[in-house]
Amino acid sequence: MLKLSKVFPVAMAALLAVVWTTAVQAENWKRGRIYYRMVCTECHTEQAGKSISPSQMTMAEWKVYLEADKHAASGKANPSVRYYVSKEFRESVKDTNKAAAKLIDVPDEELYADLRAFVIKGAKDGDQPARCQ
């Protein structure tokens, strides 16, 4: 008969593995792709005259860029990358952007994680380099 002292650590390790796997999968790169292509790309095309592809930077460059939280369009009123994923921003463009309207109730941090997952996956050296046009 197995003693509880031997079974408990194994059971806890299995439980932690399930929780960690679920947390990693919580990021929805597909939802991030929709937001990036329908909101970010539309704005970049209208405001800067060109779209910005995730494959223009490496995974490391995207991580540094997102960690710095400085939007490249420094002439904008809000230079934070997080602002452009916020509910406040989505509210401001929801009348002209269907994706922003559809994703209006997604928590900011969740949508930001989704966007991050997409650009990392679509980076130059990512799993699936993405070209947004």
N, CA, C and O atoms as a DFTB+ gen file, in Angstrom:
532 C
 N C O
     1  1       0.843      -1.187       0.000
     2  2       0.000       0.000       0.000
     3  2       0.885       1.247       0.000
     4  3       1.841       1.363       0.767
     5  1       0.527       2.177      -0.894
     6  2       1.298       3.419      -0.982
     7  2       0.956       4.332       0.180
     8  3      -0.203       4.465       0.575
     9  1       1.946       4.929       0.692
    10  2       1.720       5.865       1.786
    11  2       1.307       7.215       1.219
    12  3       1.746       7.605       0.138
    13  1       0.490       7.900       1.930
    14  2       0.019       9.225       1.530
    15  2       1.178      10.185       1.305
    16  3       1.100      11.051       0.433
    17  1       2.237      10.049       2.068
    18  2       3.387      10.954       1.934
    19  2       4.080      10.784       0.585
    20  3       4.763      11.702       0.131
    21  1       3.920       9.631      -0.066
    22  2       4.517       9.412      -1.381
    23  2       3.553       9.804      -2.497
    24  3       3.995      10.271      -3.547
    25  1       2.279       9.630      -2.301
    26  2       1.274       9.921      -3.324
    27  2       1.019      11.427      -3.418
    28  3       0.849      11.960      -4.515
    29  1       0.993      12.094      -2.303
    30  2       0.666      13.524      -2.282
    31  2       1.597      14.372      -3.157
    32  3       1.102      15.176      -3.946
    33  1       2.929      14.227      -3.049
    34  2       3.809      15.040      -3.910
    35  2       3.597      14.771      -5.402
    36  3       3.650      15.697      -6.212
    37  1       3.361      13.530      -5.761
    38  2       3.124      13.192      -7.169
    39  2       1.819      13.825      -7.645
    40  3       1.758      14.381      -8.742
    41  1       0.782      13.739      -6.824
    42  2      -0.509      14.332      -7.173
    43  2      -0.397      15.851      -7.296
    44  3      -0.985      16.445      -8.200
    45  1       0.345      16.472      -6.407
    46  2       0.530      17.931      -6.467
    47  2       1.298      18.329      -7.723
    48  3       0.961      19.327      -8.360
    49  1       2.315      17.573      -8.085
    50  2       3.089      17.862      -9.290
    51  2       2.205      17.752     -10.525
    52  3       2.300      18.582     -11.429
    53  1       1.354      16.747     -10.574
    54  2       0.436      16.581     -11.703
    55  2      -0.546      17.742     -11.770
    56  3      -0.824      18.259     -12.852
    57  1      -1.068      18.151     -10.631
    58  2      -2.003      19.273     -10.582
    59  2      -1.339      20.567     -11.042
    60  3      -1.933      21.330     -11.804
    61  1      -0.140      20.812     -10.597
    62  2       0.591      22.010     -11.017
    63  2       0.874      21.994     -12.514
    64  3       0.820      23.040     -13.161
    65  1       1.172      20.834     -13.070
    66  2       1.418      20.723     -14.512
    67  2       0.162      21.084     -15.291
    68  3       0.243      21.769     -16.310
    69  1      -0.998      20.633     -14.824
    70  2      -2.267      20.958     -15.491
    71  2      -2.549      22.449     -15.398
    72  3      -2.940      23.067     -16.388
    73  1      -2.358      23.028     -14.233
    74  2      -2.602      24.466     -14.046
    75  2      -1.653      25.281     -14.916
    76  3      -2.087      26.247     -15.544
    77  1      -0.386      24.929     -14.973
    78  2       0.589      25.658     -15.784
    79  2       0.239      25.561     -17.256
    80  3       0.300      26.560     -17.972
    81  1      -0.133      24.352     -17.727
    82  2      -0.504      24.164     -19.135
    83  2      -1.724      24.999     -19.477
    84  3      -1.773      25.607     -20.546
    85  1      -2.703      25.041     -18.596
    86  2      -3.902      25.838     -18.829
    87  2      -3.562      27.318     -18.888
    88  3      -4.102      28.040     -19.726
    89  1      -2.684      27.781     -18.021
    90  2      -2.299      29.198     -18.011
    91  2      -1.587      29.571     -19.298
    92  3      -1.824      30.648     -19.845
    93  1      -0.718      28.696     -19.792
    94  2      -0.004      28.981     -21.029
    95  2      -0.978      29.030     -22.196
    96  3      -0.838      29.873     -23.082
    97  1      -1.954      28.146     -22.208
    98  2      -2.915      28.099     -23.296
    99  2      -3.967      29.195     -23.183
   100  3      -4.766      29.371     -24.103
   101  1      -3.986      29.928     -22.087
   102  2      -4.977      30.974     -21.898
   103  2      -4.818      32.087     -22.923
   104  3      -5.788      32.763     -23.267
   105  1      -3.596      32.278     -23.412
   106  2      -3.384      33.292     -24.436
   107  2      -3.975      32.783     -25.745
   108  3      -3.675      31.668     -26.172
   109  1      -4.798      33.583     -26.372
   110  2      -5.483      33.198     -27.593
   111  2      -4.853      33.955     -28.760
   112  3      -5.309      35.043     -29.113
   113  1      -3.814      33.387     -29.357
   114  2      -3.110      34.079     -30.438
   115  2      -4.026      34.336     -31.625
   116  3      -3.813      35.291     -32.371
   117  1      -5.046      33.496     -31.812
   118  2      -5.967      33.701     -32.935
   119  2      -6.797      34.967     -32.723
   120  3      -7.044      35.718     -33.667
   121  1      -7.222      35.198     -31.493
   122  2      -7.950      36.431     -31.190
   123  2      -7.005      37.617     -31.311
   124  3      -7.402      38.689     -31.766
   125  1      -5.752      37.425     -30.904
   126  2      -4.736      38.469     -31.072
   127  2      -4.526      38.795     -32.538
   128  3      -4.348      39.959     -32.895
   129  1      -4.544      37.785     -33.388
   130  2      -4.389      37.993     -34.833
   131  2      -5.547      38.805     -35.385
   132  3      -5.337      39.719     -36.182
   133  1      -6.755      38.488     -34.975
   134  2      -7.933      39.234     -35.436
   135  2      -7.803      40.700     -35.034
   136  3      -8.016      41.598     -35.848
   137  1      -7.452      40.931     -33.768
   138  2      -7.322      42.315     -33.295
   139  2      -6.220      43.045     -34.055
   140  3      -6.409      44.176     -34.504
   141  1      -5.074      42.394     -34.194
   142  2      -3.942      43.022     -34.877
   143  2      -4.297      43.377     -36.316
   144  3      -4.050      44.495     -36.770
   145  1      -4.873      42.422     -37.023
   146  2      -5.170      42.638     -38.440
   147  2      -6.315      43.614     -38.666
   148  3      -6.296      44.378     -39.631
   149  1      -7.303      43.595     -37.793
   150  2      -8.481      44.431     -38.036
   151  2      -8.441      45.780     -37.330
   152  3      -9.123      46.715     -37.749
   153  1      -7.664      45.893     -36.279
   154  2      -7.601      47.160     -35.556
   155  2      -6.234      47.818     -35.769
   156  3      -6.153      48.938     -36.273
   157  1      -5.179      47.129     -35.389
   158  2      -3.830      47.719     -35.505
   159  2      -3.473      48.025     -36.961
   160  3      -3.043      49.132     -37.285
   161  1      -3.657      47.033     -37.831
   162  2      -3.281      47.218     -39.231
   163  2      -4.124      48.315     -39.888
   164  3      -3.606      49.113     -40.670
   165  1      -5.410      48.352     -39.573
   166  2      -6.269      49.397     -40.154
   167  2      -5.793      50.784     -39.742
   168  3      -5.709      51.690     -40.572
   169  1      -5.485      50.946     -38.473
   170  2      -5.032      52.244     -37.981
   171  2      -3.676      52.615     -38.592
   172  3      -3.480      53.748     -39.032
   173  1      -2.752      51.668     -38.616
   174  2      -1.430      51.944     -39.188
   175  2      -1.542      52.306     -40.671
   176  3      -0.827      53.181     -41.159
   177  1      -2.432      51.633     -41.370
   178  2      -2.612      51.920     -42.793
   179  2      -3.183      53.319     -42.991
   180  3      -2.726      54.061     -43.861
   181  1      -4.177      53.678     -42.190
   182  2      -4.801      54.998     -42.308
   183  2      -3.890      56.117     -41.811
   184  3      -3.770      57.156     -42.460
   185  1      -3.254      55.911     -40.673
   186  2      -2.475      56.971     -40.037
   187  2      -1.029      57.068     -40.551
   188  3      -0.499      58.166     -40.722
   189  1      -0.399      55.913     -40.793
   190  2       1.012      55.919     -41.184
   191  2       1.208      55.602     -42.670
   192  3       2.316      55.717     -43.194
   193  1       0.140      55.210     -43.331
   194  2       0.221      54.917     -44.753
   195  2       0.754      53.536     -45.087
   196  3       0.933      53.209     -46.260
   197  1       1.011      52.715     -44.067
   198  2       1.468      51.348     -44.317
   199  2       1.170      50.468     -43.113
   200  3       1.111      50.938     -41.976
   201  1       0.982      49.184     -43.386
   202  2       0.749      48.253     -42.288
   203  2       2.091      47.806     -41.711
   204  3       3.124      47.891     -42.375
   205  1       2.061      47.338     -40.487
   206  2       3.246      46.841     -39.812
   207  2       3.050      45.341     -39.633
   208  3       2.114      44.912     -38.959
   209  1       3.912      44.556     -40.222
   210  2       3.809      43.099     -40.152
   211  2       4.547      42.571     -38.928
   212  3       5.624      43.067     -38.597
   213  1       3.982      41.568     -38.248
   214  2       4.697      40.963     -37.125
   215  2       6.054      40.387     -37.549
   216  3       6.978      40.314     -36.740
   217  1       6.170      39.983     -38.810
   218  2       7.421      39.376     -39.271
   219  2       8.518      40.409     -39.546
   220  3       9.611      40.049     -39.982
   221  1       8.235      41.674     -39.296
   222  2       9.264      42.704     -39.459
   223  2      10.236      42.735     -38.283
   224  3      11.296      43.355     -38.364
   225  1       9.868      42.060     -37.183
   226  2      10.741      42.013     -36.012
   227  2      10.886      40.573     -35.539
   228  3      10.047      39.723     -35.838
   229  1      11.947      40.312     -34.805
   230  2      12.157      38.989     -34.209
   231  2      11.337      38.887     -32.920
   232  3      10.800      39.880     -32.430
   233  1      11.254      37.675     -32.385
   234  2      10.538      37.494     -31.117
   235  2      11.155      38.354     -30.024
   236  3      10.439      38.981     -29.244
   237  1      12.475      38.384     -29.968
   238  2      13.163      39.180     -28.943
   239  2      12.851      40.661     -29.106
   240  3      12.634      41.364     -28.118
   241  1      12.829      41.138     -30.344
   242  2      12.526      42.559     -30.588
   243  2      11.090      42.885     -30.186
   244  3      10.832      43.946     -29.619
   245  1      10.147      41.973     -30.478
   246  2       8.759      42.203     -30.055
   247  2       8.661      42.237     -28.540
   248  3       7.957      43.080     -27.984
   249  1       9.355      41.333     -27.870
   250  2       9.301      41.294     -26.402
   251  2       9.836      42.592     -25.803
   252  3       9.242      43.139     -24.873
   253  1      10.947      43.083     -26.327
   254  2      11.524      44.350     -25.850
   255  2      10.554      45.497     -26.122
   256  3      10.320      46.336     -25.252
   257  1       9.996      45.532     -27.318
   258  2       9.058      46.594     -27.707
   259  2       7.835      46.601     -26.790
   260  3       7.428      47.654     -26.298
   261  1       7.255      45.425     -26.564
   262  2       6.062      45.350     -25.729
   263  2       6.374      45.619     -24.265
   264  3       5.562      46.213     -23.556
   265  1       7.532      45.190     -23.813
   266  2       7.945      45.452     -22.426
   267  2       8.151      46.951     -22.201
   268  3       7.798      47.484     -21.149
   269  1       8.723      47.620     -23.196
   270  2       8.948      49.070     -23.087
   271  2       7.624      49.826     -23.084
   272  3       7.530      50.916     -22.520
   273  1       6.600      49.246     -23.715
   274  2       5.258      49.838     -23.777
   275  2       5.274      51.253     -24.361
   276  3       4.573      52.142     -23.877
   277  1       6.064      51.443     -25.382
   278  2       6.147      52.733     -26.070
   279  2       5.702      52.538     -27.507
   280  3       6.404      51.908     -28.298
   281  1       4.547      53.071     -27.845
   282  2       4.032      52.937     -29.206
   283  2       4.921      53.731     -30.143
   284  3       5.304      54.861     -29.838
   285  1       5.245      53.149     -31.270
   286  2       6.174      53.777     -32.216
   287  2       5.659      55.114     -32.746
   288  3       6.448      55.992     -33.094
   289  1       4.359      55.262     -32.804
   290  2       3.792      56.521     -33.294
   291  2       3.843      57.551     -32.175
   292  3       2.825      57.855     -31.553
   293  1       5.010      58.074     -31.928
   294  2       5.210      58.968     -30.786
   295  2       4.459      60.289     -30.917
   296  3       4.307      61.006     -29.928
   297  1       3.993      60.620     -32.103
   298  2       3.230      61.850     -32.292
   299  2       1.801      61.734     -31.800
   300  3       1.069      62.723     -31.780
   301  1       1.392      60.531     -31.401
   302  2       0.032      60.301     -30.910
   303  2      -0.134      60.872     -29.500
   304  3       0.837      61.084     -28.773
   305  1      -1.382      61.108     -29.145
   306  2      -1.679      61.647     -27.823
   307  2      -1.287      60.665     -26.717
   308  3      -0.865      61.083     -25.639
   309  1      -1.423      59.370     -26.977
   310  2      -1.063      58.376     -25.976
   311  2      -0.016      57.435     -26.557
   312  3      -0.346      56.602     -27.402
   313  1       1.230      57.545     -26.130
   314  2       2.298      56.723     -26.711
   315  2       2.390      55.301     -26.153
   316  3       3.324      54.579     -26.502
   317  1       1.459      54.876     -25.305
   318  2       1.497      53.545     -24.713
   319  2       0.891      52.500     -25.648
   320  3      -0.191      52.711     -26.195
   321  1       1.585      51.373     -25.833
   322  2       1.046      50.272     -26.632
   323  2      -0.216      49.743     -25.968
   324  3      -1.209      49.465     -26.640
   325  1      -0.176      49.607     -24.662
   326  2      -1.337      49.075     -23.929
   327  2      -2.598      49.919     -24.146
   328  3      -3.709      49.388     -24.144
   329  1      -2.429      51.202     -24.329
   330  2      -3.599      52.049     -24.570
   331  2      -4.360      51.589     -25.812
   332  3      -5.590      51.585     -25.821
   333  1      -3.636      51.204     -26.851
   334  2      -4.275      50.833     -28.112
   335  2      -4.930      49.461     -28.073
   336  3      -5.520      49.021     -29.060
   337  1      -4.828      48.786     -26.938
   338  2      -5.519      47.524     -26.725
   339  2      -6.576      47.701     -25.625
   340  3      -7.341      46.779     -25.342
   341  1      -6.614      48.862     -25.022
   342  2      -7.512      49.104     -23.887
   343  2      -8.973      49.239     -24.304
   344  3      -9.287      49.536     -25.456
   345  1      -9.847      49.013     -23.340
   346  2     -11.279      49.182     -23.586
   347  2     -11.573      50.630     -23.960
   348  3     -12.440      50.902     -24.790
   349  1     -10.852      51.546     -23.348
   350  2     -11.036      52.967     -23.657
   351  2     -10.804      53.227     -25.153
   352  3     -11.597      53.913     -25.798
   353  1      -9.715      52.675     -25.696
   354  2      -9.439      52.848     -27.121
   355  2     -10.488      52.126     -27.966
   356  3     -10.989      52.684     -28.942
   357  1     -10.819      50.893     -27.597
   358  2     -11.823      50.134     -28.362
   359  2     -13.152      50.862     -28.384
   360  3     -13.851      50.863     -29.397
   361  1     -13.505      51.485     -27.258
   362  2     -14.743      52.290     -27.206
   363  2     -14.670      53.448     -28.194
   364  3     -15.666      53.790     -28.830
   365  1     -13.499      54.045     -28.319
   366  2     -13.347      55.225     -29.179
   367  2     -13.424      54.890     -30.672
   368  3     -13.705      55.773     -31.482
   369  1     -13.180      53.636     -31.046
   370  2     -13.208      53.272     -32.472
   371  2     -14.293      52.249     -32.814
   372  3     -14.399      51.825     -33.965
   373  1     -15.090      51.854     -31.837
   374  2     -16.065      50.779     -32.057
   375  2     -17.093      51.089     -33.143
   376  3     -17.602      50.168     -33.782
   377  1     -17.406      52.359     -33.365
   378  2     -18.397      52.710     -34.378
   379  2     -17.872      52.512     -35.800
   380  3     -18.653      52.347     -36.737
   381  1     -16.566      52.528     -35.953
   382  2     -15.983      52.372     -37.289
   383  2     -15.167      51.093     -37.433
   384  3     -14.673      50.801     -38.522
   385  1     -15.017      50.323     -36.353
   386  2     -14.210      49.111     -36.405
   387  2     -14.968      47.950     -35.760
   388  3     -15.174      47.924     -34.547
   389  1     -15.376      46.993     -36.591
   390  2     -16.181      45.866     -36.113
   391  2     -15.439      44.990     -35.102
   392  3     -16.040      44.499     -34.146
   393  1     -14.154      44.798     -35.310
   394  2     -13.384      43.964     -34.382
   395  2     -13.309      44.611     -33.006
   396  3     -13.455      43.931     -31.991
   397  1     -13.085      45.916     -32.967
   398  2     -13.038      46.622     -31.688
   399  2     -14.386      46.522     -30.984
   400  3     -14.450      46.351     -29.766
   401  1     -15.460      46.629     -31.759
   402  2     -16.797      46.524     -31.179
   403  2     -17.066      45.114     -30.655
   404  3     -17.624      44.944     -29.571
   405  1     -16.673      44.127     -31.415
   406  2     -16.913      42.743     -31.017
   407  2     -16.101      42.355     -29.781
   408  3     -16.564      41.568     -28.956
   409  1     -14.903      42.901     -29.655
   410  2     -14.015      42.547     -28.538
   411  2     -14.079      43.559     -27.398
   412  3     -13.198      43.583     -26.538
   413  1     -15.096      44.375     -27.386
   414  2     -15.207      45.474     -26.415
   415  2     -15.189      44.981     -24.965
   416  3     -14.672      45.678     -24.091
   417  1     -15.742      43.798     -24.692
   418  2     -15.843      43.322     -23.312
   419  2     -14.696      42.406     -22.877
   420  3     -14.707      41.894     -21.758
   421  1     -13.723      42.201     -23.738
   422  2     -12.566      41.381     -23.356
   423  2     -11.697      42.222     -22.424
   424  3     -11.379      43.366     -22.749
   425  1     -11.311      41.678     -21.276
   426  2     -10.453      42.441     -20.356
   427  2      -9.150      42.876     -21.040
   428  3      -8.582      42.132     -21.840
   429  1      -8.692      44.070     -20.721
   430  2      -7.499      44.647     -21.339
   431  2      -6.298      43.709     -21.287
   432  3      -5.651      43.473     -22.307
   433  1      -6.000      43.180     -20.118
   434  2      -4.808      42.329     -19.955
   435  2      -4.920      41.050     -20.781
   436  3      -3.926      40.554     -21.311
   437  1      -6.124      40.530     -20.882
   438  2      -6.341      39.310     -21.663
   439  2      -6.121      39.578     -23.153
   440  3      -5.455      38.797     -23.833
   441  1      -6.672      40.664     -23.653
   442  2      -6.502      41.005     -25.063
   443  2      -5.046      41.364     -25.359
   444  3      -4.530      41.032     -26.426
   445  1      -4.393      42.032     -24.433
   446  2      -2.977      42.369     -24.601
   447  2      -2.136      41.091     -24.684
   448  3      -1.224      40.999     -25.506
   449  1      -2.444      40.109     -23.837
   450  2      -1.732      38.828     -23.865
   451  2      -1.978      38.110     -25.192
   452  3      -1.069      37.487     -25.742
   453  1      -3.201      38.198     -25.702
   454  2      -3.526      37.593     -26.995
   455  2      -2.741      38.260     -28.122
   456  3      -2.191      37.582     -28.989
   457  1      -2.694      39.572     -28.105
   458  2      -1.952      40.320     -29.122
   459  2      -0.467      39.971     -29.044
   460  3       0.183      39.755     -30.066
   461  1       0.053      39.920     -27.843
   462  2       1.462      39.566     -27.630
   463  2       1.740      38.163     -28.169
   464  3       2.746      37.940     -28.843
   465  1       0.850      37.223     -27.872
   466  2       1.027      35.849     -28.352
   467  2       1.057      35.816     -29.880
   468  3       1.847      35.080     -30.471
   469  1       0.201      36.606     -30.515
   470  2       0.186      36.629     -31.979
   471  2       1.462      37.208     -32.568
   472  3       2.034      36.616     -33.483
   473  1       1.920      38.344     -32.069
   474  2       3.109      38.941     -32.677
   475  2       4.359      38.094     -32.416
   476  3       5.268      38.063     -33.246
   477  1       4.410      37.410     -31.275
   478  2       5.539      36.524     -30.995
   479  2       5.493      35.324     -31.948
   480  3       6.510      34.939     -32.525
   481  1       4.319      34.748     -32.101
   482  2       4.153      33.603     -33.004
   483  2       4.428      34.015     -34.455
   484  3       4.989      33.239     -35.228
   485  1       4.033      35.228     -34.818
   486  2       4.187      35.702     -36.191
   487  2       5.481      36.446     -36.462
   488  3       5.678      36.971     -37.557
   489  1       6.363      36.496     -35.476
   490  2       7.636      37.208     -35.633
   491  2       8.503      36.558     -36.700
   492  3       8.272      35.422     -37.112
   493  1       9.498      37.306     -37.131
   494  2      10.439      36.848     -38.164
   495  2      10.977      35.451     -37.858
   496  3      11.107      34.622     -38.759
   497  1      11.286      35.192     -36.599
   498  2      11.822      33.890     -36.193
   499  2      10.806      33.088     -35.375
   500  3      11.177      32.162     -34.654
   501  1       9.517      33.450     -35.491
   502  2       8.456      32.780     -34.745
   503  2       8.011      31.485     -35.406
   504  3       8.533      31.084     -36.446
   505  1       7.028      30.840     -34.775
   506  2       6.488      29.583     -35.282
   507  2       5.851      29.741     -36.657
   508  3       5.997      28.877     -37.521
   509  1       5.144      30.850     -36.853
   510  2       4.448      31.106     -38.118
   511  2       4.614      32.570     -38.497
   512  3       3.730      33.380     -38.220
   513  1       5.726      32.923     -39.122
   514  2       5.924      34.330     -39.498
   515  2       4.704      34.868     -40.255
   516  3       4.251      34.275     -41.234
   517  1       4.190      35.995     -39.785
   518  2       2.953      36.547     -40.336
   519  2       3.221      37.828     -41.109
   520  3       3.979      38.696     -40.676
   521  1       2.588      37.917     -42.243
   522  2       2.652      39.131     -43.039
   523  2       1.248      39.699     -43.121
   524  3       0.355      39.068     -43.688
   525  1       1.046      40.853     -42.576
   526  2      -0.260      41.501     -42.626
   527  2      -0.259      42.511     -43.753
   528  3       0.617      43.373     -43.823
   529  1      -1.224      42.409     -44.620
   530  2      -1.294      43.327     -45.743
   531  2      -2.672      43.931     -45.835
   532  3      -2.934      44.739     -46.726
